[in-house]
Amino acid sequence: MATLSVKPGQRFTVPDWHTNADLISADAESQRSASHRVRQETRALRNETNNQAKWDEHDNQTRLTERISSVNRWKETLDKCLADIDEEIDALAKVKEAAERALQAKNLSLDVAIECLTLRESRRAIDVVRDPVEDELHKEVKVIDKAKRELQQRVNEAFEQLCHLQEARQQLSFDHRGKMEALEIDRVCLSLSVNSPNISFKVNPTRVPNGSTAVDEWEQNSQYNKDHAEAEMKASTKLREVIMLAIAQTNNELEAQRVATEFALRKRIRDMERAYDELKWQEQNTLEEIAEMEEDIRRLEEDLRRKMQDLKVAHTRLETRTYRPNVELCRDQVQYGLTDEVHQLEGIIRALKLKLAEAQDALDALYRQLYRIQTDIGYKANSLVLDNKCMDSRRKLVVPAEKFVPEVDTFNRTTNRAPSPLKNGQLELA
């Protein structure tokens, strides 16, 4: 009889089957609900981050634009300030040149006054009086000297003020270059977008670079540079007015330069002549000392040669006595005497050699000193020639002042050339 085969394994009940189906359905509902919630949150996050990124980018674009405008305003301000300070430097340099020309123009008049005083020194007997003419000449010299000192002071002040203006201009120029570079950089940043070819991730881009300043410091620095330049320009304008007034006043006074220049030159020549005579005396004495030292060295060398010969004799005697036969080879008084003589001669020779070396050093030092003296004599002789030429030149100025163009500036001892507006150094004080 046939039987029904039964499949082995666990069998579930119908309720279990329904329960499992309900569980799967519930899990599906739960997963769909969770997925729906995540999708909604994702959409909300995307909208929020997109809006935030757009607004941040827009705000920074606005900030960059405002910063560019602010920097550009300061750049334009510095442009104007630089132009103004350049004009002021040029104006002050021209006024300084005018003061230097006015200072130089006083030289001929002073030379004429000095020549008059010098000529009047040739008066004799009762005519050598302090008359009104001489009083006026001395007063003229004092007035001219005062005018020259004032003009020289104004030239020095103008030179110093030019240095201050150049310093202020350098600060402005440095600030201006910085703002030009900053404008270029910020404009490049403003032009960047997601489609720009040169964008990339950077290492630690949010770091604060060394040397960073606050906005207030940046503003204060530019304001200080501007205020400093304006203050220097104001001081320069005032100085120009003072210099022009000084030039006008001195042009109405009598001739240039003080007789002290001539007296100082004479004193210098006298001092130079005394120094020259002293050096010649030192040269003569040094030559004599060299001659004596050379003679002493010659005698030392002669004594040294004689002592060497004496030492050879003593050595020879000692060596020869070593050949005495048998018992005759004794250490007698002669042996002791010769030995002492050798030691004594060796000591004398050492002392003579030391003294000879010392004498040679002294002679070398004398020769070096003689070279220095002779060199200095050459310098003094040249200086005397030049100073005497200066004296001669100061007495040749007989041409009227309006036709006179000096070859050499007697005030500065320099060639009479137009001074450079910015690089010209201060004139030497009288």
Beta strands, then each sheet from edge to edge (+ up, - down):
strand 1: 408-409
strand 2: 414-415
sheet 1: 1+ 2-
end
